[in-house]
Amino acid sequence: MPDLAQLGEDLRKIDSLIMDLVKRRMDVAHLVAQEKQRTGGLMYRPQIEDQRIAAIGEHARSIGLNPHMARAMLYFLIAESCKEQTILIESQQGSAARPDADRLKENLLRLTEKVAASYDERDLSRAFATQAYAAYEMELIRADAQASGDRALALDLGCATGRVALDLASLFEAVAGYDVSPHMVAAAQAKAAARGASNARFAALDLDAQPLPEVDASASFVVMNMGTASDVANLPHVLGEIGRALKPGGRFLLTFYNADALLYKMGFLPWVASLEAVVNPYTMCLDVRIGDALAPVHAQLYAEGDVRAALPGTLSVDAVSSFPQIAAVLPDEVLGDAKVRASIDRLDRELAKGAEGHGGAYLIVRGRRV
């Protein structure tokens, strides 16, 4: 028989999961409001809301819950949704499901300005799937870097605060990191100075529009980690620049948000997945929080075939994998135990090796310049 402490912990997990479910409902209600605003539909539709409330009462009765309580709870959530929809109308935001490219980039720059100083210290107690992926990805990056026959220069594109670039600094004569955010670049430069990494340089660069500063065939290794290849809007331009900058035989490792991921094939998840970055299936953006407001930034789902079709003839693929599958579809509330996390991680690593290994949240494409 579990003791009160264990039962209390179980209640805490359930309460957190309930709030995750409420959050997901509010996210969908926000998208409903956007569509109504776009089409001129009525924000409040009493007949439809009454039908939902009646139906939830019947469902509650069928599973042994008090239908009056269930109807009251849903009534409150509908009322909160209507309030949020009113705020949306008054703020004149969200008239289109997906903002234009300029606004998406503006949102990204606002976000990075806000989080750059604390980016490396963000809460790691949640988003287990992201932690597991970052560790798995870093193992592949280091393996490919160490396998490089030439170690003159490594490029980290979309470098953020320089975590990967500074890790590679011990393996290459020089590393260069580029990011669209000057605030992230400033944080990376400060880290490099603090560590005495004199062979690492960082600069602000819009990868979508600007060429890489490197001369042709000068780079030994190029990496875009944590789905960064999906964050750029002009992928053909970026891939062309990678092909131009790499030396013949030079290696690349590119990561994308995977269109064939189990996470997206399952359809809408009613809970918050254990990932920091999940592409919104309705808007095809990443929804990020800036202060109290939710703002979309550009993201694109890619399948393996999409990536292969986009690669220039100068780049050849050696291996394609994806990770994680199972952890990415579970809520953090069920991943609290260290042994459970370790078991899930082992299963995901085994899946990544086999024929069914393309269901992970991130697609990892590795290859070389021919």
C-alpha positions as CSV (number, residue, x, y, z in Angstrom):
1,M,0.0,0.0,0.0
2,P,1.6,3.4,-1.0
3,D,2.1,5.9,1.8
4,L,0.8,9.4,1.9
5,A,4.1,10.9,0.6
6,Q,3.9,8.7,-2.5
7,L,0.2,9.4,-3.0
8,G,0.9,13.1,-2.7
9,E,3.6,12.9,-5.4
10,D,1.2,11.0,-7.6
11,L,-1.4,13.8,-7.1
12,R,1.3,16.4,-8.0
13,K,2.0,14.7,-11.3
14,I,-1.6,14.4,-12.1
15,D,-2.2,18.0,-11.3
16,S,0.6,19.1,-13.5
17,L,-0.7,16.9,-16.3
18,I,-4.1,18.4,-16.0
19,M,-2.6,21.8,-16.4
20,D,-0.7,20.6,-19.5
21,L,-4.0,19.4,-20.9
22,V,-5.7,22.8,-20.2
23,K,-2.7,24.5,-21.8
24,R,-3.2,22.4,-24.9
25,R,-6.9,23.3,-25.0
26,M,-6.2,27.0,-24.7
27,D,-3.6,26.7,-27.6
28,V,-6.3,25.2,-29.8
29,A,-8.9,27.8,-28.7
30,H,-6.4,30.5,-29.7
31,L,-6.1,29.0,-33.2
32,V,-9.9,28.8,-33.4
33,A,-10.0,32.5,-32.6
34,Q,-7.4,33.3,-35.3
35,E,-9.4,31.4,-37.9
36,K,-12.7,33.0,-36.9
37,Q,-11.0,36.4,-37.0
38,R,-9.7,35.6,-40.5
39,T,-13.1,34.4,-41.8
40,G,-15.3,36.7,-39.9
41,G,-17.0,34.0,-37.9
42,L,-18.8,34.5,-34.6
43,M,-16.5,34.2,-31.6
44,Y,-19.3,32.9,-29.3
45,R,-21.5,30.1,-30.6
46,P,-23.8,29.2,-27.7
47,Q,-25.5,26.2,-29.4
48,I,-22.2,24.5,-30.2
49,E,-20.8,25.2,-26.7
50,D,-24.0,23.8,-25.1
51,Q,-23.6,20.7,-27.1
52,R,-20.0,20.3,-25.9
53,I,-21.0,20.8,-22.3
54,A,-23.8,18.2,-22.6
55,A,-21.5,15.7,-24.3
56,I,-18.8,16.1,-21.6
57,G,-21.4,15.4,-18.9
58,E,-22.3,12.2,-20.6
59,H,-18.7,11.2,-21.0
60,A,-18.0,11.9,-17.3
61,R,-21.0,9.7,-16.3
62,S,-19.7,6.9,-18.5
63,I,-16.3,6.8,-16.7
64,G,-17.7,7.2,-13.2
65,L,-17.3,10.9,-12.7
66,N,-19.9,13.5,-11.4
67,P,-21.4,14.9,-14.7
68,H,-22.2,18.2,-12.9
69,M,-18.6,18.7,-12.0
70,A,-17.5,17.9,-15.5
71,R,-19.9,20.3,-17.1
72,A,-18.9,23.1,-14.7
73,M,-15.2,22.6,-15.5
74,L,-15.8,22.7,-19.2
75,Y,-18.0,25.8,-18.8
76,F,-15.2,27.6,-17.0
77,L,-12.7,26.6,-19.7
78,I,-15.0,27.8,-22.5
79,A,-15.5,31.1,-20.6
80,E,-11.7,31.5,-20.3
81,S,-11.3,30.7,-24.0
82,C,-13.9,33.4,-24.8
83,K,-12.0,35.9,-22.7
84,E,-8.7,35.1,-24.5
85,Q,-10.5,35.4,-27.9
86,T,-11.7,38.9,-26.8
87,I,-8.2,39.9,-25.9
88,L,-7.0,38.6,-29.3
89,I,-9.5,40.8,-31.1
90,E,-8.8,43.9,-29.1
91,S,-5.1,43.5,-29.7
92,Q,-5.6,43.0,-33.4
93,Q,-3.2,40.1,-33.3
94,G,-3.4,36.8,-35.1
95,S,-5.5,37.8,-38.1
96,A,-3.5,35.2,-40.1
97,A,-2.6,31.7,-38.9
98,R,1.0,32.2,-40.0
99,P,2.6,35.6,-39.9
100,D,4.8,36.8,-42.7
101,A,8.5,36.0,-42.8
102,D,9.5,39.5,-41.4
103,R,7.4,39.1,-38.4
104,L,8.6,35.6,-37.7
105,K,12.2,36.8,-37.8
106,E,11.3,39.8,-35.6
107,N,9.8,37.4,-33.1
108,L,13.0,35.3,-33.1
109,L,15.2,38.3,-32.5
110,R,13.0,39.5,-29.7
111,L,13.2,36.0,-28.1
112,T,16.9,35.7,-28.4
113,E,17.5,39.1,-26.9
114,K,15.4,38.1,-23.9
115,V,16.9,34.7,-23.3
116,A,20.6,35.0,-24.5
117,A,22.0,35.9,-21.0
118,S,20.3,32.9,-19.3
119,Y,20.1,30.5,-22.3
120,D,22.6,28.0,-20.9
121,E,21.1,28.1,-17.4
122,R,17.5,27.4,-18.4
123,D,15.5,24.8,-16.5
124,L,16.8,21.3,-17.4
125,S,14.5,19.5,-15.0
126,R,11.9,19.4,-17.7
127,A,12.0,18.5,-21.4
128,F,13.8,15.2,-21.0
129,A,13.4,14.3,-24.7
130,T,15.3,17.5,-25.6
131,Q,18.1,16.6,-23.1
132,A,18.3,13.1,-24.4
133,Y,18.5,14.3,-28.0
134,A,21.2,16.9,-27.2
135,A,23.4,14.2,-25.7
136,Y,22.8,11.8,-28.6
137,E,23.4,14.5,-31.2
138,M,26.6,15.6,-29.5
139,E,28.0,12.1,-29.6
140,L,27.5,12.0,-33.4
141,I,29.0,15.5,-33.8
142,R,32.1,14.5,-31.9
143,A,32.4,11.2,-33.8
144,D,32.2,12.9,-37.2
145,A,34.6,15.7,-36.1
146,Q,37.2,13.2,-34.9
147,A,36.7,11.2,-38.2
148,S,37.5,14.3,-40.2
149,G,40.8,13.8,-42.1
150,D,41.3,17.5,-42.1
151,R,40.8,19.7,-39.0
152,A,41.6,23.1,-40.2
153,L,38.2,24.9,-39.7
154,A,34.8,23.9,-38.3
155,L,31.7,26.0,-38.9
156,D,28.7,26.1,-36.5
157,L,25.8,27.6,-38.3
158,G,23.0,28.9,-36.0
159,C,25.5,28.7,-33.1
160,A,23.3,30.3,-30.4
161,T,25.6,30.8,-27.4
162,G,28.4,28.7,-28.9
163,R,28.0,25.4,-27.0
164,V,28.9,23.2,-30.0
165,A,31.5,25.5,-31.5
166,L,33.4,25.7,-28.2
167,D,33.3,22.0,-27.8
168,L,34.8,21.6,-31.3
169,A,37.5,24.2,-30.6
170,S,39.6,21.5,-29.0
171,L,39.5,19.3,-32.1
172,F,40.1,21.9,-34.9
173,E,42.7,24.6,-35.5
174,A,39.9,27.2,-35.8
175,V,36.1,27.3,-35.3
176,A,33.6,29.9,-36.4
177,G,30.1,30.3,-35.2
178,Y,27.4,32.3,-36.9
179,D,23.9,33.3,-35.7
180,V,21.2,35.7,-36.7
181,S,21.0,37.0,-33.2
182,P,23.7,39.6,-32.1
183,H,22.7,38.9,-28.5
184,M,23.4,35.2,-28.8
185,V,26.7,36.0,-30.5
186,A,27.7,38.3,-27.7
187,A,27.0,35.6,-25.2
188,A,29.1,33.1,-27.3
189,Q,32.0,35.6,-27.5
190,A,31.9,36.1,-23.7
191,K,32.0,32.3,-23.2
192,A,35.0,32.0,-25.5
193,A,36.9,34.7,-23.8
194,A,36.2,33.2,-20.4
195,R,37.5,29.8,-21.5
196,G,40.5,31.2,-23.3
197,A,39.3,29.7,-26.6
198,S,41.4,32.0,-28.8
199,N,40.8,29.9,-31.9
200,A,37.0,30.4,-31.7
201,R,35.3,33.4,-33.4
202,F,31.7,34.4,-33.6
203,A,29.7,36.8,-35.7
204,A,26.1,37.8,-36.4
205,L,25.0,36.6,-39.8
206,D,21.6,36.1,-41.5
207,L,22.1,32.7,-43.0
208,D,18.9,33.1,-45.1
209,A,20.2,36.1,-47.0
210,Q,24.0,36.5,-46.5
211,P,26.9,34.4,-47.8
212,L,29.3,32.7,-45.4
213,P,32.4,34.8,-45.0
214,E,34.7,31.8,-45.7
215,V,36.3,31.4,-49.1
216,D,35.6,28.5,-51.3
217,A,36.7,25.0,-50.1
218,S,38.1,26.3,-46.8
219,A,36.0,24.5,-44.2
220,S,36.6,20.9,-42.9
221,F,33.4,20.4,-41.0
222,V,30.0,22.1,-40.9
223,V,27.3,21.5,-38.3
224,M,23.7,22.8,-37.8
225,N,22.5,21.3,-34.6
226,M,19.2,21.1,-32.6
227,G,17.0,21.3,-35.8
228,T,18.7,24.6,-36.9
229,A,18.5,23.5,-40.6
230,S,14.7,23.6,-40.2
231,D,14.8,27.1,-38.6
232,V,16.2,28.8,-41.8
233,A,13.7,29.9,-44.3
234,N,16.0,29.8,-47.4
235,L,17.3,26.3,-47.1
236,P,18.6,26.1,-50.8
237,H,20.8,29.2,-50.2
238,V,22.2,27.8,-46.9
239,L,22.9,24.3,-48.5
240,G,24.6,26.0,-51.4
241,E,26.8,28.0,-49.1
242,I,27.8,24.8,-47.2
243,G,28.7,23.1,-50.4
244,R,30.7,26.1,-51.5
245,A,32.6,26.5,-48.2
246,L,33.4,22.8,-47.6
247,K,36.7,21.3,-48.8
248,P,36.4,18.2,-51.0
249,G,35.9,15.4,-48.5
250,G,34.8,17.8,-45.8
251,R,32.0,16.6,-43.6
252,F,28.6,18.0,-42.7
253,L,26.0,17.2,-40.0
254,L,22.6,18.8,-40.5
255,T,19.6,18.4,-38.2
256,F,15.9,19.0,-39.1
257,Y,12.5,18.7,-37.4
258,N,11.4,15.4,-38.8
259,A,8.2,15.3,-40.8
260,D,8.1,11.5,-40.4
261,A,8.4,11.6,-36.6
262,L,6.1,9.6,-34.5
263,L,5.4,12.8,-32.7
264,Y,3.7,14.3,-35.8
265,K,2.3,11.1,-37.3
266,M,0.3,10.6,-34.1
267,G,-1.5,13.8,-34.8
268,F,-2.6,16.2,-32.1
269,L,-1.2,15.3,-28.7
270,P,-3.5,16.5,-25.9
271,W,-0.6,16.8,-23.5
272,V,2.6,18.9,-23.6
273,A,5.4,16.7,-25.1
274,S,8.8,16.4,-23.4
275,L,10.5,18.6,-26.0
276,E,11.4,22.3,-26.0
277,A,10.8,22.6,-29.7
278,V,7.6,21.2,-31.2
279,V,6.3,22.4,-34.6
280,N,2.7,23.6,-34.3
281,P,0.9,21.3,-36.8
282,Y,-1.7,24.0,-37.5
283,T,0.6,26.9,-38.3
284,M,3.9,25.1,-39.1
285,C,5.8,27.4,-36.7
286,L,7.5,27.0,-33.4
287,D,5.5,28.8,-30.7
288,V,7.8,30.5,-28.2
289,R,6.9,32.5,-25.1
290,I,8.2,36.1,-24.9
291,G,7.2,37.5,-21.5
292,D,3.5,36.7,-21.1
293,A,2.8,36.5,-24.9
294,L,3.1,33.5,-27.2
295,A,4.9,34.3,-30.5
296,P,5.6,32.1,-33.5
297,V,9.0,31.7,-35.2
298,H,9.8,30.1,-38.5
299,A,10.1,26.3,-38.6
300,Q,9.8,23.7,-41.3
301,L,9.2,19.9,-41.1
302,Y,11.4,17.9,-43.5
303,A,11.3,14.2,-44.5
304,E,14.4,12.5,-45.6
305,G,13.4,12.7,-49.3
306,D,12.8,16.5,-48.9
307,V,16.4,17.0,-47.7
308,R,18.0,14.8,-50.3
309,A,16.1,16.7,-53.0
310,A,17.3,20.0,-51.6
311,L,21.0,19.1,-51.4
312,P,23.2,20.5,-54.2
313,G,25.2,18.1,-56.3
314,T,28.3,19.0,-54.3
315,L,27.0,17.3,-51.2
316,S,26.6,13.6,-50.7
317,V,24.7,11.8,-47.9
318,D,26.5,9.1,-45.9
319,A,23.9,8.4,-43.2
320,V,20.5,9.4,-42.1
321,S,19.0,8.8,-38.6
322,S,16.5,10.2,-36.2
323,F,16.0,10.6,-32.5
324,P,14.1,10.3,-30.1
325,Q,10.9,8.5,-30.9
326,I,9.4,7.4,-27.6
327,A,10.5,10.2,-25.3
328,A,9.3,12.8,-27.7
329,V,5.6,11.7,-27.4
330,L,5.5,11.4,-23.6
331,P,4.8,14.2,-21.1
332,D,7.5,15.0,-18.6
333,E,5.2,14.1,-15.8
334,V,5.6,10.4,-16.5
335,L,9.4,10.7,-17.0
336,G,10.4,11.8,-13.5
337,D,12.1,8.5,-12.4
338,A,15.8,8.2,-13.4
339,K,15.5,4.5,-14.2
340,V,12.5,5.2,-16.4
341,R,14.4,7.9,-18.3
342,A,17.4,5.6,-18.8
343,S,15.2,2.8,-20.1
344,I,13.4,5.1,-22.5
345,D,16.7,6.5,-23.7
346,R,18.0,2.9,-24.3
347,L,14.9,2.0,-26.3
348,D,15.2,5.2,-28.4
349,R,18.8,4.5,-29.2
350,E,18.0,1.0,-30.3
351,L,15.2,2.3,-32.5
352,A,17.6,4.8,-34.1
353,K,19.8,1.9,-35.3
354,G,17.1,-0.1,-37.1
355,A,14.9,0.1,-40.1
356,E,12.2,1.7,-38.0
357,G,14.5,4.4,-36.8
358,H,13.1,7.3,-38.9
359,G,10.4,8.1,-36.4
360,G,12.4,10.4,-34.1
361,A,11.6,14.0,-33.5
362,Y,14.9,15.2,-35.2
363,L,16.2,14.1,-38.5
364,I,20.0,13.9,-38.6
365,V,21.7,14.0,-42.0
366,R,25.4,13.3,-42.3
367,G,27.6,13.4,-45.3
368,R,30.5,15.0,-47.1
369,R,31.3,17.2,-50.0
370,V,32.2,15.2,-53.1
